[in-house]
C-alpha cells in the first residue's frame, strides 16, 4: 500500500480532532508563509512552519499531516525545533494512532529526533484556553530507506532551506543525500541506520550532513562554539567515517574524524559558532551506527521535553535550559538521569556544577542512583541562589536530578540564572571531563581525588563564588581561598630521557604568579597551604609522556558561602582528614549564619598523633558550638550565643565539632556572623598550621 492510500485511511480515523483550516496554516520556512498547506508529501524537508492564530475557544484545534512519498521507506526522523505552545497542547500520532509525543506550556523544541516507523504522521494542536492564543511550530524531517545496491538513500530529497542558509545549503547539496540543520542549543544526533536482521546497516555512498548552525528561534543566543560529544560509535569498516568541521561547510578546518568502535573521551569543539558533521560511507553497505549529542550556551528546551532526559555519554554537560545570562524558566518541573553507558550499577560517576543561580521560588535535588530515596539524597537547594553543592560522587552508576520552578520571577540577576553541570565516569580510564577542565565553584571542598589522567593535560579551576571581587565587589581582595594537598603519589614515566618533566603546576588564573610546581616523582605533599584572593589553576601536564597511574587528592576552603554544613546530605558527620585545614559555619564572612543548622564534623588528621585547633573569629549568637573529645563524649569546650573565641584546643586523637542554630521563628531572633576555625595535626605526620 502506498503512503497516499494510507493517508486516505488515516483521514477517516475518528480519534483525530477536527481541523479548522481557516485558522491553521503551514509553509516552508522562508521570509513569508507563501505556501499554505496542511499536508506535506516530500521525502525530506529541512524546515517547515505550522501556525495557528486567534483561537478564542478551548475547543479549537489544528491538524497537520506529514506523508512522505518514498517507496520502501523504513522510518522518518522528526525533529521539532521550535515549539512555543502556551495555551494549548501539541500531540504527535503515527498511522496506528499511537501517541509519540505530547507537550504543553513549552517554548523550545524536543532534544531528540522522534524516530517513526508507521506513517503518515499527524500533528494535532488543541487549544486549552478561552483567551486568544497562537502557536508557531518549526520542524524538519528526513525519511530513510535501505538501498544497499545503489547510490544514496533513495529519491533525492526535496529540501528547502531557511534564510539566511539558502546559499550555504545550495553549496552543500552537490552530491549530498541530506542536510539536517540543527538550531537548538542542545540535541541528540542519531545515525540513519536501518535494522537488517540483527544488525544496523548503513547505505553505501552516503554523504549525510548535519549543520549545527548556532542559530535559534530566540534572541538570547550567545556566540558559543558547539561542543560535540560521542555517545556510541560503531563504524568498524574502512571508508565509513564521520568528519567534523569547524565551520559551516566541508571546506572549513577539520576538527576530528570518527571511525572504529570507540568514542573519543575528549569532547570535540572548535572556534566557530557553526559546526558541520558529515557521515560518509564507502561503495559497500556495511554494519554501522552512532549516536552523538551537542551542547552550546544558549536558550534550550525547558526540561528538554523528555521526563526524564537520560544523559548517556561517558562524560557530558547539560543545563536547566537557560543560557548563562537568562533567568530560570517559570512553571517548570524537570527531571534528568545522568546514566553513562557502560558504567556498572555500582560504578563511580562524578558531577560538578559550572554555574548556579537557583531563584527564590525554585528548588533542586540530586540523589545518588536513580530513585528518590531519602538516604541517597546528596544535595537539596531551596532558593539557594549562588551557593553551589560540593563535588558530587555516586557509587551507583549515576544521579537523579529534579528541579521545580514556580511561576514567579527571580531577582533578574545571576542568582536566578539557572545551572550548568558536567559529569564524568570512572569507566573510561577515569580521564575526567571531556573538555579536560573542571570548574570548582563551591565555597569549600574538604577533599576530592583527581581523575587518573595519564596523557595530555587537565586543568582544575578553583574559583569559589564570592572570591575576591568576583561576586561581591564590596569585599575587595579580603576573601581568599586556601588549597591543601592531602595525598600525593605522582610517579614519573618509566622512560623519560629529558626535561620538561610531567608536573602539577598551581598558579593564579591570570597567569602572573606560579604558586607551586610539583614535579613527578614527588610522594610527600607540601606542608604549606596555597592561598590566593583570585581563582587558582591546578594544571596537570604530562608533557607528551604517558605517565603511570597516580593518586592525587586536593582540598580547599574559603570564607565564602558553601552548602549547608559543607558535606553531602547522606554523609553525617562530615570528615576532615587533611593534615591541616579550615572549617567555617558556611556563611559569607559578613553575613549571618544559616538558621536551623545541625552540623557535625569529625576532625581526624591522617598520619598524626593528635591535633590543635584555633578559632580565627567567632560569633555564634543564636547558636551553640562545642568540641567533643573523640568518641568519649567528653566536651572539651562549648559555648552558646558567644562571641569570644577560646584558647587553642589540643587533643591526642580526633575531635568532633558540632554547630547548632535556632529557627528564625521569633521576631527577636538574632544570628551572629558564624566562625572560622583552623586545625593542624601533631606528631610525625603533623604538618603544623598550613
C-alpha positions in Angstrom: 0.0 0.0 0.0 1.4 3.4 -1.0 1.5 6.3 1.5 -1.2 8.2 -0.3 -3.6 5.3 0.3 -2.5 5.2 4.0 -3.2 9.0 4.2 -6.8 8.5 3.0 -7.2 5.8 5.6 -5.8 7.9 8.4 -8.0 10.9 7.5 -11.0 8.7 8.2 -9.9 7.7 11.7 -12.3 9.0 14.3 -9.8 9.6 17.1 -8.1 12.5 15.4 -9.5 16.0 16.2 -11.3 18.1 13.6 -9.2 20.6 11.6 -10.2 24.2 11.3 -8.4 25.3 8.1 -9.4 28.9 8.4 -7.2 29.3 11.5 -4.3 26.9 10.6 -1.6 27.4 8.1 1.7 25.8 7.2 4.6 26.5 4.9 8.3 26.2 4.2 10.4 28.5 6.4 11.0 31.3 4.1 10.6 35.1 4.6 6.8 34.6 4.4 4.3 31.8 4.5 3.6 32.0 0.8 2.9 28.2 0.6 -0.1 27.2 2.7 -0.8 23.5 3.4 -1.9 21.0 6.0 -0.3 18.0 4.3 3.4 17.6 3.3 4.5 14.8 1.0 8.2 15.4 0.3 10.6 12.7 1.3 12.7 15.1 3.4 12.2 18.7 4.5 14.7 20.7 6.4 12.3 23.2 7.9 8.5 23.8 7.9 6.5 26.2 10.0 3.0 25.4 11.1 1.0 28.2 12.7 -2.4 28.8 14.3 -3.7 32.2 15.2 -6.5 33.9 17.1 -8.1 31.0 18.8 -10.7 32.0 21.4 -12.2 28.7 22.3 -10.9 25.7 24.2 -12.4 23.5 21.5 -10.2 24.9 18.7 -7.7 22.6 17.2 -5.4 22.2 14.1 -4.3 19.0 12.4 -1.2 18.7 10.1 -0.1 15.6 8.3 3.4 14.5 7.2 3.1 11.9 4.5 6.4 11.4 2.8 6.0 9.7 -0.6 9.1 7.5 -0.7 8.6 3.9 -1.7 10.3 1.4 0.6 10.8 3.9 3.4 11.8 2.4 6.7 11.3 5.3 9.1 11.1 9.0 9.5 13.2 11.1 11.9 11.1 14.0 13.0 12.9 16.9 14.6 10.8 19.5 16.4 13.0 22.6 16.7 10.8 25.4 17.9 7.6 24.9 19.9 6.0 27.9 21.7 2.7 26.4 23.0 1.5 28.4 25.9 -2.3 27.9 25.8 -2.6 24.6 24.2 -1.2 21.1 23.7 0.7 19.5 20.9 0.4 15.8 20.2 2.1 13.6 17.5 0.5 10.4 16.4 1.7 7.7 14.0 -0.6 6.0 11.5 -1.8 3.5 14.1 -3.0 6.3 16.4 -0.2 5.7 18.8 0.8 8.9 20.7 4.5 9.5 20.1 4.9 12.9 21.8 2.8 15.4 23.7 3.7 18.7 25.1 2.1 21.7 26.7 3.4 25.0 28.2 6.7 24.7 26.3 8.8 27.2 24.4 11.5 25.3 22.6 11.8 22.0 20.8 12.5 18.4 21.6 16.1 17.5 22.1 16.0 14.1 20.3 14.6 13.1 17.0 11.3 11.1 17.1 12.0 8.0 15.0 8.7 7.0 13.5 8.2 3.7 11.6 4.4 4.0 10.9 3.4 7.0 8.9 1.7 9.2 7.7 2.3 11.2 10.9 -0.3 13.6 12.3 0.4 16.6 14.4 -2.6 17.9 16.4 -2.7 21.2 18.3 -5.6 21.7 20.7 -6.4 25.0 22.3 -7.0 24.9 26.1 -7.9 28.5 26.9 -10.9 30.7 26.3 -8.4 33.6 25.7 -6.9 34.4 22.3 -3.9 32.2 21.7 -1.4 31.4 19.0 1.1 28.7 18.2 4.2 28.6 15.9 5.8 25.2 15.4 9.0 24.7 13.4 10.1 21.2 12.4 12.0 19.2 9.9 12.3 15.5 9.0 14.2 13.0 6.9 12.8 9.7 5.5 15.2 6.8 5.3 15.1 3.6 3.3 17.6 0.8 2.9 19.1 0.5 -0.6 22.3 -1.4 -0.4 22.9 -1.7 -4.2 22.6 1.9 -5.5 23.9 5.2 -4.5 22.1 7.3 -1.9 19.2 6.8 0.4 16.7 6.8 -2.4 15.0 9.5 -4.3 16.9 12.8 -3.9 15.2 14.6 -1.1 13.3 17.8 -2.0 14.9 20.0 0.6 14.2 23.6 1.2 16.2 25.9 3.5 15.7 28.8 5.9 17.2 32.1 5.2 20.0 33.0 5.7 21.1 29.5 4.9 20.0 29.3 1.3 23.4 29.9 -0.2 25.1 27.7 2.3 22.7 24.9 1.6 22.9 25.1 -2.2 26.7 24.9 -2.0 26.4 21.8 0.2 23.8 19.9 -1.9 26.1 18.8 -4.7 26.1 15.0 -4.5 24.7 15.2 -0.9 22.0 12.9 0.4 20.6 15.1 3.1 21.4 18.1 5.2 19.9 18.4 8.6 20.1 21.9 10.1 20.1 21.8 13.9 19.2 25.2 15.5 18.7 24.1 19.2 21.3 24.7 21.9 21.2 21.0 22.8 20.1 18.0 20.8 20.9 14.4 20.0 22.0 13.1 16.6 21.1 9.6 15.5 22.6 7.7 12.6 20.5 7.0 9.5 20.9 3.2 10.1 18.4 0.6 9.1 17.7 -2.7 11.0 18.5 -5.7 8.8 18.3 -8.9 10.7 20.1 -8.4 13.9 22.4 -5.7 12.5 22.1 -1.9 12.0 23.2 -1.2 8.4 24.2 2.0 6.6 23.6 2.6 2.9 26.6 2.8 0.6 27.9 6.1 -0.9 26.3 8.2 1.8 27.1 11.9 2.2 24.8 12.8 5.1 25.3 16.1 6.8 24.3 17.9 10.0 24.9 21.6 10.4 24.8 22.9 13.9 24.0 26.5 13.0 24.4 28.4 16.2 21.0 30.0 15.4 17.9 29.6 17.5 14.4 31.0 17.3 15.1 33.3 20.3 17.2 36.4 20.6 19.2 35.5 23.6 21.7 33.1 22.0 25.3 33.7 22.8 28.1 33.1 20.2 29.5 30.0 21.8 31.1 27.2 19.7 29.2 24.0 19.9 30.6 21.0 21.9 30.1 17.7 20.1 30.0 14.6 22.3 30.1 10.9 21.2 27.6 8.6 23.0 28.2 5.5 20.9 30.2 4.6 17.8 30.2 1.6 15.6 31.9 2.3 12.2 34.2 -0.7 12.0 34.8 -0.8 8.2 37.3 1.3 6.4 35.8 4.1 4.3 32.9 4.7 6.7 33.6 7.7 9.0 32.3 10.9 10.4 34.2 14.1 9.8 33.7 17.1 12.0 34.4 20.6 10.5 34.9 23.8 12.4 32.6 26.0 10.4 29.6 26.0 8.1 30.9 23.8 5.2 33.2 21.0 4.3 35.9 23.5 3.3 36.2 24.5 7.0 39.1 23.2 9.1 38.8 19.6 10.2 38.4 19.1 13.9 38.1 15.3 14.1 37.5 12.1 12.2 35.4 9.5 14.0 35.8 5.8 12.9 36.1 2.4 14.5 34.1 1.3 17.6 35.3 3.5 20.4 34.1 7.0 21.2 36.8 9.6 21.9 36.9 10.5 25.6 37.6 14.1 24.7 34.8 16.4 23.5 35.1 18.0 20.1 34.9 21.8 19.9 36.4 24.5 17.7 36.3 28.3 17.4 33.3 28.8 15.0 29.8 29.0 16.3 28.8 26.7 13.4 29.9 23.1 13.2 29.4 20.7 10.3 29.2 17.0 10.9 29.4 14.7 7.8 28.8 10.9 7.6 30.4 9.3 4.6 30.2 5.7 3.6 32.1 3.5 1.1 30.7 1.8 -2.0 29.6 -1.1 0.1 26.7 -1.4 2.6 28.2 -2.1 6.0 27.1 -2.5 9.5 27.2 0.9 11.2 25.6 3.1 13.7 26.3 6.0 16.0 24.8 8.4 18.5 26.1 11.9 19.1 24.9 14.9 21.0 25.9 18.6 21.1 25.7 21.4 23.6 26.1 25.2 23.4 25.4 28.0 25.9 22.0 29.0 24.5 18.4 29.1 25.4 17.4 25.4 25.2 14.4 23.2 25.8 12.6 23.7 29.0 13.3 20.4 30.9 14.4 19.1 27.4 10.8 18.0 26.9 11.8 14.5 28.0 11.0 13.4 31.5 13.4 12.2 32.4 16.0 13.1 29.9 18.7 10.4 30.1 22.3 11.6 29.7 24.3 8.6 28.5 27.6 10.0 27.3 30.6 8.7 29.2 31.2 12.4 30.2 28.7 15.1 29.5 27.5 18.6 30.0 23.9 19.9 30.4 21.9 22.9 31.8 18.4 23.6 33.1 17.6 25.0 29.6 18.7 28.6 30.2 21.8 30.3 29.0 24.3 31.9 31.3 22.5 35.3 31.1 18.9 34.2 31.4 16.5 33.5 34.3 15.3 30.1 35.1 12.1 29.0 33.3 8.9 29.7 35.2 6.4 26.9 35.9 8.7 24.0 35.0 9.2 20.6 36.7 12.2 18.9 35.3 13.9 15.5 35.7 17.3 14.3 34.4 19.1 11.0 34.8 22.9 11.0 34.5 23.4 7.4 33.4 26.6 6.9 31.4 26.6 3.9 29.1 29.0 1.1 30.0 29.0 2.0 33.7 28.2 -0.8 36.1 25.3 -0.4 38.5 27.8 0.2 41.3 30.1 2.3 39.0 31.6 5.6 40.0 30.3 8.8 38.5 31.4 12.4 39.5 29.4 15.6 38.9 30.2 19.3 39.4 28.2 22.5 38.7 29.9 25.0 36.5 27.5 27.8 37.4 24.4 28.0 39.7 21.6 30.5 40.2 18.6 28.9 41.8 15.9 31.6 42.3 13.9 32.1 45.5 10.9 30.3 44.1 12.7 27.2 42.8 14.1 24.0 44.3 16.7 21.5 43.1 17.6 18.0 44.4 20.2 15.5 43.4 20.2 11.8 44.5 22.8 9.1 44.3 21.4 6.5 41.9 18.1 6.7 40.2 15.4 6.6 42.9 14.1 9.2 45.3 15.4 7.6 48.4 15.9 9.9 51.4 19.1 8.2 52.4 20.5 8.7 48.9 19.8 12.5 48.8 23.1 14.3 48.2 22.0 17.9 47.7 18.9 19.9 48.4 18.5 23.5 47.4 15.5 25.7 48.2 16.2 29.0 46.6 19.9 28.8 47.4 20.9 31.3 44.8 24.7 31.2 44.1 25.5 28.6 46.8 26.9 25.6 44.9 27.0 22.0 46.1 30.2 20.0 46.7 31.8 17.7 44.2 29.1 15.0 44.0 30.1 11.4 43.8 27.9 8.4 43.0 28.8 4.8 43.5 25.5 3.6 42.0 26.2 4.4 38.3 24.8 7.9 38.2 22.5 10.6 39.5 18.8 11.6 39.5 18.2 15.4 39.3 14.9 17.2 39.8 14.1 20.9 39.7 10.9 22.7 40.3 10.4 26.4 39.4 7.2 28.3 40.3 5.5 30.9 38.2 7.4 33.7 39.9 10.1 35.9 38.6 13.6 35.8 40.0 15.8 38.7 41.0 16.8 39.4 37.4 20.4 38.8 38.5 22.9 35.9 38.3 21.4 34.3 41.4 18.4 33.3 39.3 20.2 32.3 36.1 19.8 28.5 36.5 22.6 26.0 36.4 25.1 24.2 34.2 26.6 20.9 35.2 29.3 18.5 34.0 29.9 14.8 34.9 32.3 12.0 34.1 32.6 8.3 34.7 35.5 6.3 36.1 34.9 3.6 33.5 36.6 5.4 30.7 40.1 5.0 32.3 38.9 7.7 34.7 40.1 10.5 32.4 37.7 13.1 33.8 35.5 15.6 31.9 35.6 15.6 28.1 36.9 19.2 27.9 39.8 18.3 30.2 38.7 21.0 32.6 36.7 21.0 35.9 35.4 24.2 37.5 35.1 24.1 41.3 32.9 27.0 42.4 31.8 25.7 45.8 33.0 27.6 48.9 34.7 24.6 50.5 35.6 21.1 49.3 37.3 19.1 52.1 38.8 16.6 49.6 38.5 15.5 46.0 40.6 13.0 44.0 41.9 13.9 40.6 41.0 11.5 37.8 43.8 9.4 36.6 45.0 11.5 33.7 47.9 9.6 32.1 48.4 11.7 29.0 47.8 15.2 27.7 46.8 17.8 30.2 43.9 18.6 32.6 43.1 21.8 34.5 41.1 22.3 37.6 39.9 25.9 38.3 39.2 26.7 42.0 37.0 29.8 42.0 34.5 29.9 44.9 31.6 32.2 44.2 32.3 35.4 46.2 36.1 35.0 46.0 37.9 38.4 45.9 35.8 40.8 43.8 34.1 38.1 41.6 30.6 38.4 43.0 30.7 40.9 45.9 32.8 43.9 45.0 32.4 45.4 48.4 34.6 42.7 49.9 37.6 43.8 47.8 40.5 41.4 48.0 40.0 40.3 51.6 38.4 36.9 50.8 40.9 34.3 49.8 40.9 30.6 49.1 43.4 28.2 50.5 44.3 24.9 48.9 45.9 21.9 50.5 47.4 18.8 49.0 46.1 15.8 51.1 47.6 12.9 49.2 50.4 12.8 46.6 51.7 9.8 44.7 52.9 11.1 41.4 55.3 8.7 39.7 57.3 9.6 36.6 57.2 7.7 33.3 59.4 4.7 33.0 61.4 6.2 30.1 61.9 10.0 30.4 65.1 11.0 28.7 64.9 14.8 29.0 63.0 17.7 30.5 60.5 19.2 30.7 59.1 16.6 33.2 55.5 16.0 33.9 54.3 18.2 36.7 51.4 19.6 38.7 51.5 23.4 38.5 49.5 25.6 40.7 49.1 29.3 39.6 46.7 32.2 39.6 44.3 32.2 36.7 45.7 35.4 35.5 49.0 33.5 34.9 51.0 36.2 36.5 52.1 34.1 39.5 53.1 30.5 39.9 52.1 29.4 43.4 53.6 25.9 43.4 55.2 23.5 41.0 55.3 19.8 42.0 57.3 17.6 39.6 56.6 13.9 39.0 58.4 11.6 41.4 57.1 13.5 44.4 55.4 11.4 47.1 55.2 13.8 50.0 52.5 16.5 50.0 53.7 20.1 50.5 53.3 21.3 54.1 52.0 24.8 53.4 48.6 25.9 52.1 48.5 27.6 48.8 46.4 30.7 49.1 45.1 33.4 46.7 42.5 36.1 46.5 41.9 35.2 42.9 41.0 32.0 41.2 43.6 29.2 41.3 44.5 27.0 38.4 45.8 23.5 39.0 47.3 22.1 35.8 48.4 18.5 35.4 50.7 18.4 32.4 52.2 15.1 31.2 54.5 16.9 28.7 53.7 14.4 26.0 54.6 11.3 28.1 52.3 8.5 29.2 52.6 8.5 32.9 51.7 5.7 35.4 48.5 5.9 37.3 48.8 8.3 40.2 46.9 9.3 43.3 46.4 13.0 44.0 43.9 14.3 46.5 43.3 18.0 47.0 41.1 20.2 49.2 40.3 23.8 49.6 38.3 26.2 51.9 37.3 29.8 51.9 35.1 32.1 53.9 32.6 32.3 51.1 29.1 30.7 51.2 29.1 26.9 51.0 26.3 24.4 51.0 24.7 23.7 54.4 27.4 22.0 56.6 29.8 21.6 53.7 29.2 17.9 53.1 26.6 15.8 51.2 23.2 15.2 52.9 23.9 11.4 53.1 27.3 11.8 54.8 27.0 12.6 58.5 29.3 13.6 60.1 31.5 15.4 57.6 35.0 14.1 57.8 38.1 16.3 57.6 41.3 14.2 57.3 43.7 16.8 55.8 46.8 17.3 57.9 45.8 20.9 58.3 42.6 22.7 57.1 40.0 25.3 57.9 36.3 25.0 58.7 33.6 27.6 58.7 29.9 27.7 59.6 29.1 28.0 55.8 28.1 31.7 55.6 29.8 34.5 53.8 32.1 36.3 56.3 29.9 39.4 56.6 26.5 37.6 56.6 24.5 35.9 59.3 24.7 32.2 60.0 22.1 29.9 58.5 19.1 29.0 60.6 18.1 25.6 61.8 21.6 24.1 61.3 22.7 20.8 62.8 26.3 20.3 61.7 28.7 17.6 63.0 32.3 17.4 61.7 34.9 14.7 62.5 38.4 16.3 62.5 40.9 13.5 62.2 44.2 14.5 60.5 45.8 11.5 58.8 49.3 10.3 60.0 49.1 12.5 63.1 49.2 11.7 66.8 46.7 14.5 67.7 45.7 17.9 66.7 45.4 21.6 67.7 42.6 23.8 66.7 42.1 27.6 67.0 39.3 30.0 66.1 40.2 33.0 64.0 36.8 34.6 64.5 33.7 33.6 66.4 30.2 35.0 66.6 27.6 32.2 67.2 24.8 34.4 68.7 21.7 32.4 68.0 23.6 29.1 68.0 25.5 26.6 70.1 29.0 25.3 69.4 31.0 22.5 71.1 34.2 20.5 70.7 34.0 16.8 71.8 36.9 14.6 72.6 36.9 11.7 70.1 34.2 9.1 70.8 34.3 9.6 74.6 31.5 12.1 74.7 33.6 14.4 76.9 33.1 18.1 76.0 36.4 19.9 75.7 34.8 23.3 75.1 31.3 24.7 74.4 29.6 28.0 74.2 26.1 29.3 73.4 25.4 32.8 71.9 29.1 33.5 72.4 31.5 35.9 70.6 34.8 35.3 72.5 37.0 32.6 71.0 38.7 30.1 73.4 42.4 29.5 73.7 43.9 26.9 71.4 42.5 23.4 72.0 44.8 20.4 71.7 43.8 16.7 71.9 45.7 13.5 71.4 43.2 11.8 69.0 40.4 13.1 66.8 37.7 15.5 67.9 34.1 16.2 66.9 32.9 19.7 66.2 29.1 20.4 66.5 27.2 23.5 65.5 23.5 24.0 66.0 21.5 27.1 65.3 17.9 28.1 66.1 15.0 28.5 63.8 14.1 32.1 62.9 10.5 31.9 64.1 10.6 34.8 66.6 10.7 38.5 65.9 13.6 38.9 68.3 15.7 36.1 66.9 19.2 37.2 66.0 22.0 35.3 64.3 25.7 36.1 64.5 28.3 36.0 61.7 29.4 32.5 62.4 33.0 31.3 62.8 36.2 30.3 61.1 38.4 27.7 62.7 41.7 26.1 61.6 43.4 23.0 62.8 46.7 21.2 62.3 47.9 17.7 63.1 50.6 16.8 65.6 53.5 14.3 65.7 55.4 12.6 62.9 52.8 13.3 60.2 51.6 16.6 61.6 52.4 19.5 59.3 51.7 22.4 61.6 49.3 25.1 60.6 49.2 25.3 56.8 
